[in-house]
Amino acid sequence: MNTLVDRIESGEFTLIAEVGVNYYDIATQRGISNMEAAKLMCLEARDAGVHAVKFQTYKAETLAAAASPSYWDTSEEPTTSQRELFKKYDSFGEAEYREIAAYCAEIGIDFCSTAFDFESADYLDPLMDVYKISSSDLTNHPFIEHQARKGKPIIMSVGAGDLDEMRAAVDVVRSVSDAPIVLCHCVLEYPTPFAHANLRRISSLKLEFPGLIIGYSDHCRPDICADVIKSAYVLGAHVIEKHFTLDKTLPGNDHYHAMDPDDARRIIEGVTFVEKLLGSPELGFSETEAAARLNARRSIVSAVDIPAGMRIAREMLSFKRPGTGISPQDIDKVIGQMTSMDIPEDTIMDWDLLA
């Protein structure tokens, strides 16, 4: 099985399930422990074919000031204080993430977590092979540099950022590390209306950052045909991150715009089909077209009976299928030539018929 780093570096389609902190609500709903819920979500993601799971590691007090207001849809998540919301989901620490990482290794799915403070960035280091930098830390240069110094690939979302901020963040990483960077288009609107997805920004990122890998962190509600993710993939985002839940009807936090295991399967199947459609970029014809290439094209054909020793004129010729004779593109080489034998009308012309 290719690791997350292998997939990123090779340009393979990579789907990362953003478990985040959704396991808390799953635990409450199912009457199980937070750890049991976290492991269950990892297992469900693995079984759906997802390539990696990602958590969020933070403590509310180090993440948000007491006066931090909400920026999400309060009709879905009514909590209006960032610290108050985050405090509900910050009980896990180093020991818990070590246990989750070990479980992921056991079942065969890659583990990573977005660190939101220096302490968690340090203790997560031996547990994961890729660092994820949140859009919210795009301008937090000291924190970006701290993680980049670990020398591991960086996945960095650029939601709500302008081009100068994106360039500056990339420059910070490059000042201390030459490891691969995945730059993810992202819209910080929860959920993101389809009309606000602006997927063409993926193409713009490819132009602006030709040396980087481009990805997409999606906050749209899942669509039944996975058109959002398939479109992002076609535009060049081969690393896709999407919130993950086991129940999209759960209230609050990140369930209402998350994919569930069935959505994940549809995404993977859809992208696999799109990849089949995209095929090879090499210009030319396929072996499967050989018969059509020969029989559907035209040859130069005699339009009248042409006696031996006659000099061929244009009006003596027509163009018909199959393409097994002299090609019409060689018409100028035929006109003016002498015939070597009698040529009946409707004969596919061959060079042997010419003197």
C-alpha positions, 0 to 999 in steps of 0.5 A: 500500500502506498503511504500518504507521502508516496501518493502525494509525491507521485501525483496519485489521487489522494482522499483525506478524511478530515475526522477533525473532532467529529468523533465527540458527537459520534461517541455521544450519539452511540453511547461509546467513549470518545476513543472508541468513536475516533477509532470507529471513524478511522476504520469506517474511512479505511473500509470506504477506501479513504487513503488517510485520516486527519484530526485536529489537535488543539486546546481551546485556551491556546487557540482562541481568545475569550472574545473570539466570535463565531464565523460559521453558520449559527443556524447549524452550530449555534455556539457564538464563541470560538473558545466555548465551541472548541472547549467542547472538543479539546480533551485529547492530548499526546497519549490519545493521539499516540493511541489513534496513530498506532491504531491507524497503522494497525488497520492500514490507513495513514494518520495525521493531525492539524496542529494548532499550537507549538506543543502539539506540533512537536509531540505529533512529529513522530506520529505522522509523516505529513504536516497540515497547516490550516488556512487560519494559520496562513499568516502565522509565519512563526508557526509555519516555520516551526512545522516546516523545520521538521523537514516533512511534506506540508499540506497548506490550505489557503482559504480566505487568503490573498495571493501575496499571503499565499506567496509569503507563506510558501516562502516561509516554508521554502526558507527552511525546507525543500520538502514537497508542498501541497497548496490547497484551494479552500473556501472558509465558508461553512458550508460553502454554497456550490456557487462560491466554490470557485474551483477555477482557483485551482487552475490559477494556483497551478499557474502561480505555483508551478513547482508545488502540488495543488490540492483542494480542501472542500467545505461544500455539502456532498453532492450525489454525483461527487461533481465538486470533487471530480471537477476539482480533480480534473482541474488539477487538485489531486490531494483532496481533503474533506470533513468526515462523519458517520452521520450527516444529520448530527447538529453542530460543528462539521457534520452538516458539510461532511462526507460519510462513508458512502459519499467517500466511496462515490468520490473514489469511484467517480474520480477513478472513472474520470481518471479512466476517461482522461487517459493518456496525454500523448497525442496520436492514435490508439491501437484500438483505433487501427481498424477505423484508421484504415477503413474509415479513412478515404483513398484515391479512387478512379472515377472513370475507366482509365486506359493504360498509358493515360496521363492522369487528370484530376477529373478522373479521380474521386475519394472513397473509403477504405483508406487502404490505397493512396491517401488523398493527401498525396493527390498532387503526386498522382495527377500527371502520372502515367498509368501502367495498366488499364484501371477500371472505374471505382478502383482503389488506387495503388502506386503499382497502377502508376508507371 
